[in-house]
Amino acid sequence: EQSLSSAASAPVRALVQRSGDRRGGAPRLTFEMLLDEDTRLPWMEAVLREGPRGAAFELLLEGGAAEKSEHLVRLSGPSSSVLVRRERRDAPLPEDGPVGEEVELAAVIFVEVLGEADESGARGGEEAPYSMELVVPAAKRGGATQAHKPRGPSDTLLQRYGRGETEGLLVFVGQVARSAAAEAPSAAVRLSLPKTDSGNLLLQTSGRRGANRATLEYRDPLSPLAAFSAALALVHWSERAQSALARAAIGKGRLSVG
């Protein structure tokens, strides 16, 4: 289990894709390491659950291996998510309320880049620009990323980052390049430390709905869990963005007919 939180010592390529099988009727995505062109190593899967606290991806080890704790990617809003770890409990999701200590391992935020839409907006099928921002605790212990334990509702990773309090945090940012092509909508982003081209995480979604799969490459100091949670966030956000665009197009069509 500790290997899931350990930083990658060398660049790692992986694939996230939607599985045709469902777990208990819930959508499921798999995470596979790409060892070479012909070899994949299944490692984790994510199952989307709905509950009183909203939607969350439940992360499971391949083969149902037992863990001392459980990991969730909480979709805390249309443009943000948080990766949390908590002590495992017997009751399945989506029952409300954590049991035992809960800590945060990463947060993702999508922000519209204001003032650039006129220059790089919808020309050639490209959508107005958004930035993707990944926030993780900076401290490490024994090679594993140190978790953040909020001292209250105002001390979460999202709240701290929103106030500009980045001490003790690592922030990776990149502009999301989206294509609204009807046949193959996609999104791609290269996340780096601010004012660098470190390229710590590369993500690209593709598929009929624009997010049936995502290829990624991550490197130090990011862990498999942080990379997987970021890929899930991009897949979920891309699907919502594509659905919003489709609804807007339908609305425009109705107005023009009227």
C-alpha positions in Angstrom: 0.0 0.0 0.0 2.9 2.4 0.8 4.1 2.1 -2.9 0.9 3.8 -4.0 2.0 7.0 -2.1 5.7 6.8 -3.0 7.1 9.2 -5.5 8.1 7.8 -8.8 11.9 7.5 -9.1 11.7 7.5 -12.9 9.1 8.5 -15.4 6.2 6.1 -15.4 3.6 5.7 -18.2 0.1 4.5 -17.5 -3.4 4.1 -19.0 -6.7 5.0 -17.4 -9.8 3.7 -19.3 -13.5 3.1 -18.7 -14.3 -0.5 -18.3 -17.3 -2.1 -20.0 -17.9 -4.0 -16.7 -19.7 -2.2 -13.9 -19.2 -2.9 -10.2 -22.6 -3.0 -8.5 -24.0 -1.0 -11.4 -21.5 1.8 -10.9 -19.2 3.2 -13.6 -15.6 1.8 -13.3 -12.3 3.0 -14.6 -9.0 1.0 -14.5 -5.4 2.1 -14.0 -2.7 0.1 -15.7 1.1 0.6 -15.8 2.5 0.5 -19.3 5.7 -1.5 -18.8 6.5 -1.6 -22.6 4.6 -1.4 -25.9 3.0 -4.9 -25.3 2.9 -5.3 -21.5 0.4 -3.7 -19.1 0.3 -4.2 -15.4 -3.2 -3.7 -13.9 -2.9 -1.9 -10.6 -5.9 0.0 -9.4 -9.5 0.7 -10.4 -11.9 3.5 -9.5 -15.7 3.1 -9.0 -17.9 6.2 -9.1 -20.3 6.3 -6.1 -23.1 8.8 -5.2 -23.8 9.7 -1.6 -25.1 12.3 0.8 -21.7 14.1 0.6 -21.8 14.1 -3.2 -20.0 11.9 -5.8 -16.7 10.2 -5.1 -14.4 7.7 -6.8 -13.6 4.8 -4.6 -10.1 3.5 -5.4 -9.5 -0.2 -5.1 -6.3 -2.3 -5.6 -6.4 -4.8 -8.4 -7.7 -8.2 -7.3 -9.4 -6.7 -4.3 -6.2 -6.9 -2.2 -6.8 -5.8 1.4 -5.6 -2.4 2.6 -5.4 -0.9 6.0 -7.0 2.3 4.7 -9.2 3.3 1.9 -8.7 6.1 -0.7 -11.4 8.3 -2.2 -11.4 11.0 -4.8 -14.1 13.4 -3.7 -15.7 15.5 -6.5 -16.2 18.5 -4.3 -17.5 20.7 -7.1 -17.9 20.9 -10.9 -14.2 22.0 -11.1 -12.4 20.6 -8.1 -11.7 17.3 -6.4 -9.7 16.0 -3.4 -7.9 12.8 -2.8 -8.3 11.6 0.8 -7.2 8.6 2.8 -9.0 7.2 5.9 -9.1 4.2 8.0 -11.0 1.3 6.4 -14.5 0.7 7.7 -16.8 -2.2 7.2 -19.8 -0.2 5.9 -19.6 0.3 2.2 -19.8 3.7 0.5 -21.8 5.9 0.0 -22.8 6.2 3.7 -22.0 9.6 5.1 -19.4 10.5 7.7 -15.8 9.3 8.0 -14.8 6.8 10.6 -11.3 7.4 12.1 -8.7 9.8 11.0 -9.1 11.3 7.5 -6.2 13.1 5.7 -5.8 14.7 2.3 -3.2 13.6 -0.3 -3.9 15.9 -3.3 -6.4 18.4 -4.7 -7.2 19.4 -8.3 -8.8 22.6 -9.5 -9.8 23.7 -13.0 -9.8 27.5 -13.5 -10.9 29.4 -16.6 -8.1 31.6 -17.9 -9.6 35.0 -18.2 -8.6 37.5 -20.9 -7.4 34.9 -23.4 -10.6 33.6 -24.9 -10.5 36.2 -27.7 -7.1 35.1 -28.8 -7.3 31.3 -28.3 -11.0 30.6 -27.9 -13.2 28.6 -30.3 -11.1 28.9 -33.4 -10.5 25.7 -35.2 -12.5 23.7 -32.8 -10.5 24.8 -29.8 -12.4 25.7 -26.7 -11.7 28.7 -24.3 -8.6 28.0 -22.2 -8.7 26.5 -18.7 -5.8 25.8 -16.4 -5.5 22.6 -14.4 -3.8 22.9 -11.0 -2.6 20.0 -8.9 -1.8 20.6 -5.2 0.1 18.1 -3.0 1.8 18.3 0.4 5.5 18.9 -0.1 6.9 17.1 2.8 8.0 13.5 2.5 8.6 10.8 5.0 10.5 7.6 4.0 9.9 8.3 0.3 6.1 8.7 0.7 4.3 12.0 0.3 3.3 13.5 3.6 -0.5 13.7 4.0 -2.3 16.9 5.1 -4.5 16.6 8.1 -7.0 19.6 8.1 -7.4 21.2 11.5 -10.9 22.3 10.5 -13.2 23.1 7.5 -11.1 26.1 6.6 -7.8 24.3 6.6 -8.4 21.9 3.7 -6.0 21.9 0.7 -8.6 23.6 -1.4 -9.3 26.3 1.2 -5.6 26.9 1.8 -4.8 27.1 -1.8 -7.7 29.3 -2.5 -6.4 31.8 0.0 -2.9 31.7 -1.6 -1.3 29.8 1.4 1.1 27.6 -0.4 3.8 27.1 2.3 4.4 23.4 2.6 2.6 22.6 -0.6 3.8 21.7 -4.1 1.7 23.2 -7.0 1.8 21.9 -10.5 0.0 23.9 -13.2 -0.7 23.7 -16.9 -3.1 24.9 -19.5 -5.7 22.4 -20.8 -5.8 22.1 -24.5 -9.3 21.0 -25.5 -10.7 20.0 -28.9 -14.4 20.1 -29.5 -14.2 17.9 -32.7 -17.5 16.0 -32.9 -15.8 12.7 -33.8 -13.0 12.7 -31.3 -13.2 15.4 -28.6 -10.1 15.4 -26.4 -8.2 17.2 -23.7 -4.5 17.4 -23.0 -2.4 19.1 -20.3 1.2 19.2 -19.2 1.6 20.0 -15.4 4.8 21.6 -14.2 6.1 23.5 -11.3 5.3 27.2 -11.7 7.7 29.1 -14.0 9.3 25.9 -15.1 8.9 23.2 -17.8 9.4 20.3 -15.4 6.6 18.3 -17.0 5.9 16.2 -13.8 2.6 15.0 -15.2 1.4 14.6 -18.8 -2.3 13.8 -19.4 -4.4 13.2 -22.5 -8.0 12.1 -22.7 -9.6 10.6 -25.8 -12.6 8.6 -26.9 -16.1 8.9 -28.2 -17.2 11.2 -25.4 -13.8 12.7 -25.1 -12.9 10.9 -21.9 -13.3 7.1 -22.4 -9.6 6.8 -21.7 -6.6 8.8 -20.6 -2.9 8.2 -21.1 -0.5 9.7 -18.6 3.2 9.9 -17.7 4.2 11.0 -14.2 7.5 11.4 -12.4 9.1 12.5 -9.1 7.7 13.9 -6.8 4.3 12.5 -7.8 2.9 9.2 -6.6 0.7 6.7 -8.5 -2.2 7.8 -6.3 -1.7 11.5 -7.1 -1.4 10.7 -10.8 -4.5 8.5 -10.9 -6.6 11.0 -9.0 -5.5 13.8 -11.4 -6.4 11.6 -14.4 -9.8 10.8 -12.8 -10.4 14.6 -12.2 -9.6 15.4 -15.9 -11.8 12.6 -17.2 -14.7 13.7 -15.0 -14.2 17.4 -15.8 -13.9 16.7 -19.6 -17.1 14.7 -19.6 -19.0 17.5 -17.8 -17.5 20.1 -20.1 -18.4 18.1 -23.2 -22.0 17.6 -22.0 -22.3 21.4 -21.3 -21.1 22.2 -24.8 -23.6 19.7 -26.3 -26.5 21.3 -24.3 -25.4 24.8 -25.4 -25.3 23.7 -29.1 -28.8 22.3 -28.8 -30.0 25.5 -27.2 -28.4 27.6 -30.0 -30.1 25.4 -32.5 -33.5 25.9 -31.0 -33.0 29.7 -30.8 -32.0 29.8 -34.5 -35.0 27.8 -35.5 -37.3 29.9 -33.4 
